[in-house]
Amino acid sequence: MQFDDDADLDTSEVQDVRGSRIPGGRATVGGGIAGLIALLLGLFFGVGPDQLGLSSGNDQPAATSSSLDQIKETCRTGRDANAKEDCRVVAVVNSVQDFWTQEFARRDGVYTRSPTVFFSNRVATACGTATSAVGPFYCPADRKVYVDLGFFDDLRTKFGSSGGPFAQAYVVAHEYGHHVQDLMGTLGRAQDGVSGATSNSVKVELQADCYAGVWAHHATTTKDPATGRPLLSSLTAADIRDGLDAAAAVGDDRIQQKFQGRVTPETWTHGSAAQRQQWFYQGYRTGDMAQCNTFR
């Protein structure tokens, strides 16, 4: 996975609140036992604490940019993205949103760009206050993606993913898949409170995996409007394997077997390892979001 060294990064699409004090309230999911419960429930790659019953109801302040934010100074070009993890995520956010902007326009629609918020430990959102135990998530109430970059280490060390830059890109693209669903009015299908292998919650998650694959299909041909050249210049078969491996690592069956020693499909919220791989690859193979109808 290689970005154009000379490409300019748009850091306005990322807010960095790492190290900030979070005003008011308490965290809705903590470490230790609470964090383990979050893992057992398969909350990683969730659609937001409010939809998972994690928001406190009293913590409503939105995250604001930290005065310690150094992203604008350190993440200027594709060369920075190739060298630094946080800059790489900035570049992925830019690439994903360039693609969906152009795809919506091609379909006579309008894509509203959504910022990603980098946080550490916990963060206040319009969906409530959440901790890193929730994993990356999309909050539909403020239409922002929230990522604690430490999750990428957990993906490899706790969940057994092979890791790699594209595994991280898959995570980000999946969350923006939820934003696409939000704009299209399909995200709300996951709010019926029902879990299980055939539930709408699982179907929403698998569709977001498919949308991540659609972006990956077009990533090296989607042109940066500022330069007329693709921001992502190279994506290899090994990168796609890393993405598929990450998708499998966070399958409900894998997580349940690892942390509770048994698989209970009736409690699934995100889909099995095989399903998540299948739908990511469906999007990647076809490059067509119309082929991502998991609700059939």
Order of alpha helices (4+ residues) and beta strands (2+ residues): beta-beta-alpha-alpha-alpha-alpha-beta-beta-beta-beta-beta-alpha-alpha-alpha-beta-alpha-alpha-alpha
